[in-house]
Amino acid sequence: MKISAAAGKPPDPEILVNVPKLLTAYYEQRPDPTDPKQRVVFGTSGHRGSALDAAFNEWHILAITQAICEYRKEQKIQGPLFLGKDTHASSEPAFASAIEVLGANGVEVMISEGTPYTPTPAVSHSILTYNRARRSGFADGIVITPSHNPPEQQTKGSNPRNDLVFLRTASAHVGIVFPHSS
């Protein structure tokens, strides 16, 4: 394996993300639905993009979360939704946006106690533990995480309770995994 010439050295300032600019773009940029790069599109594990490119901002999170709420209602998913986030710059505003929509839809939201950050495996474990031996009232979840994305990009995905079913919509770079209705 080749070692990067930048290994062990301070980063070049040109590659650092301007976090205030990123967070401002999260709230101020409005995606252009005629621009395919700014649309929500399903991928393998979540909606990916950068607020700096109007590809991951509040409009996206509000729409995705509302779609999740509508899907849960259609599938009669009545258990809590476990919501996790990581330390990525836009996780906090995306988390707040998601909470607003979930709350407005009457979804019971479970978040970590004692720490604001939740690794994806912890959300998955919580869902599996909650759903163990249940026949109804299943939980599912959403994780806001960059996964393997560059620092300026963010991902929003959903965690299954059991079988995996991908919800796909024409308007939606998001791979949201939902619990399969039993």
C-alpha positions as CSV (number, residue, x, y, z in Angstrom):
1,M,0.0,0.0,0.0
2,K,1.3,3.4,-1.0
3,I,1.6,6.0,1.8
4,S,0.4,9.5,1.0
5,A,3.0,12.2,0.8
6,A,0.7,14.2,3.1
7,A,0.8,11.6,5.9
8,G,1.9,13.0,9.2
9,K,1.9,16.6,8.0
10,P,-0.6,19.4,8.8
11,P,-3.3,19.6,6.1
12,D,-3.0,22.1,3.3
13,P,-5.4,25.0,4.2
14,E,-6.9,24.7,0.7
15,I,-8.4,21.3,1.5
16,L,-10.1,22.3,4.8
17,V,-13.8,22.8,4.8
18,N,-15.1,26.2,5.8
19,V,-17.6,25.0,8.4
20,P,-19.5,28.3,8.9
21,K,-20.0,28.6,5.1
22,L,-21.1,24.9,5.0
23,L,-23.7,25.5,7.7
24,T,-25.0,28.7,6.2
25,A,-25.4,26.9,2.9
26,Y,-27.3,24.1,4.6
27,Y,-30.0,26.6,5.6
28,E,-29.8,29.1,2.7
29,Q,-29.3,27.1,-0.4
30,R,-32.5,26.0,-2.2
31,P,-32.0,23.0,-4.5
32,D,-33.0,23.4,-8.2
33,P,-35.2,20.4,-9.1
34,T,-34.2,20.8,-12.7
35,D,-30.5,20.1,-11.8
36,P,-30.0,16.4,-11.4
37,K,-26.9,17.0,-9.1
38,Q,-29.2,18.8,-6.6
39,R,-32.0,16.3,-6.5
40,V,-32.5,13.6,-3.9
41,V,-31.6,10.4,-5.6
42,F,-31.5,6.9,-4.1
43,G,-28.1,5.2,-3.8
44,T,-27.0,2.2,-1.8
45,S,-27.0,3.6,1.7
46,G,-28.2,7.1,1.9
47,H,-28.7,10.6,0.4
48,R,-25.2,12.0,-0.3
49,G,-24.2,15.5,-1.1
50,S,-22.8,18.8,0.1
51,A,-24.7,21.8,1.2
52,L,-22.1,23.9,-0.7
53,D,-23.4,22.3,-3.9
54,A,-27.1,22.6,-2.8
55,A,-27.1,18.8,-2.8
56,F,-27.6,18.2,1.0
57,N,-29.5,20.9,2.8
58,E,-32.5,21.5,4.9
59,W,-34.9,21.1,1.9
60,H,-33.5,17.6,1.3
61,I,-33.7,16.5,4.9
62,L,-37.3,17.9,5.3
63,A,-38.4,16.1,2.2
64,I,-36.7,12.8,3.0
65,T,-37.9,12.8,6.6
66,Q,-41.4,13.5,5.5
67,A,-41.2,10.6,3.0
68,I,-40.1,8.3,5.8
69,C,-43.0,9.5,7.9
70,E,-45.4,8.8,5.1
71,Y,-43.9,5.4,4.5
72,R,-44.1,4.5,8.2
73,K,-47.8,5.5,8.2
74,E,-48.6,3.5,5.0
75,Q,-46.8,0.4,6.4
76,K,-48.4,0.9,9.9
77,I,-45.0,1.2,11.6
78,Q,-46.0,2.4,15.0
79,G,-42.9,1.8,17.1
80,P,-40.3,4.4,17.9
81,L,-37.7,5.7,15.5
82,F,-34.1,5.6,16.7
83,L,-32.3,8.7,15.4
84,G,-28.5,8.9,15.4
85,K,-25.9,11.3,14.2
86,D,-22.2,11.7,14.1
87,T,-19.7,14.5,14.5
88,H,-19.8,15.6,10.9
89,A,-20.3,19.4,10.5
90,S,-23.9,19.3,9.0
91,S,-25.1,16.4,11.3
92,E,-26.4,18.8,13.9
93,P,-28.6,20.9,11.6
94,A,-29.8,17.8,9.7
95,F,-30.7,16.2,13.1
96,A,-32.7,19.3,14.1
97,S,-34.5,19.4,10.8
98,A,-35.3,15.7,11.0
99,I,-36.6,16.0,14.6
100,E,-39.0,18.8,13.5
101,V,-40.6,16.7,10.8
102,L,-40.7,13.6,13.0
103,G,-42.3,15.5,15.8
104,A,-44.8,17.2,13.5
105,N,-45.9,13.7,12.3
106,G,-46.3,12.4,15.8
107,V,-43.4,9.9,15.5
108,E,-41.9,8.8,18.9
109,V,-38.2,9.5,18.5
110,M,-35.5,7.8,20.6
111,I,-32.0,9.5,20.8
112,S,-28.9,8.6,22.8
113,E,-28.7,9.7,26.4
114,G,-25.5,11.3,27.7
115,T,-23.8,11.9,24.4
116,P,-25.0,13.7,21.4
117,Y,-23.3,11.3,18.9
118,T,-24.4,7.8,18.0
119,P,-22.4,5.4,15.9
120,T,-24.5,3.5,13.3
121,P,-23.9,0.1,15.0
122,A,-25.4,1.5,18.2
123,V,-28.6,2.6,16.4
124,S,-28.8,-0.8,14.7
125,H,-28.3,-2.6,18.1
126,S,-31.0,-0.4,19.7
127,I,-33.5,-1.3,17.0
128,L,-32.7,-5.0,17.2
129,T,-32.9,-5.0,21.0
130,Y,-36.2,-3.1,21.0
131,N,-37.8,-5.4,18.3
132,R,-36.6,-8.7,19.9
133,A,-39.6,-10.9,20.5
134,R,-42.1,-8.3,19.3
135,R,-45.0,-9.1,17.0
136,S,-46.0,-5.5,16.4
137,G,-45.0,-1.9,17.3
138,F,-41.6,-2.4,15.6
139,A,-38.9,0.3,15.7
140,D,-36.8,1.5,12.9
141,G,-34.2,4.3,12.6
142,I,-32.4,7.0,10.8
143,V,-28.7,7.7,11.0
144,I,-27.1,11.0,9.9
145,T,-23.5,10.2,9.1
146,P,-20.9,10.9,6.4
147,S,-20.0,7.2,6.1
148,H,-16.9,7.3,3.9
149,N,-17.7,10.7,2.3
150,P,-15.3,13.7,2.2
151,P,-15.7,16.2,5.1
152,E,-18.0,18.5,3.2
153,Q,-20.5,15.8,2.3
154,Q,-23.1,14.2,4.4
155,T,-25.4,11.1,4.2
156,K,-28.8,10.5,5.6
157,G,-30.0,6.9,5.6
158,S,-32.5,4.8,7.4
159,N,-31.9,1.6,9.5
160,P,-34.1,-1.5,9.1
161,R,-35.9,-3.4,11.8
162,N,-35.7,-6.8,9.9
163,D,-35.9,-7.4,6.2
164,L,-34.6,-4.7,3.8
165,V,-36.8,-2.9,1.4
166,F,-35.6,0.1,-0.5
167,L,-38.1,2.9,-0.9
168,R,-37.5,4.5,-4.3
169,T,-39.2,7.7,-5.6
170,A,-38.9,9.6,-8.8
171,S,-38.0,12.8,-6.9
172,A,-35.6,11.3,-4.6
173,H,-29.1,10.2,-4.3
174,V,-30.7,8.5,-1.2
175,G,-30.7,4.9,-0.3
176,I,-33.1,4.7,2.5
177,V,-33.6,1.3,4.0
178,F,-37.0,0.7,5.6
179,P,-38.4,-2.2,7.6
180,H,-40.4,-4.6,5.5
181,S,-44.0,-4.8,6.6
182,S,-45.0,-8.1,8.1
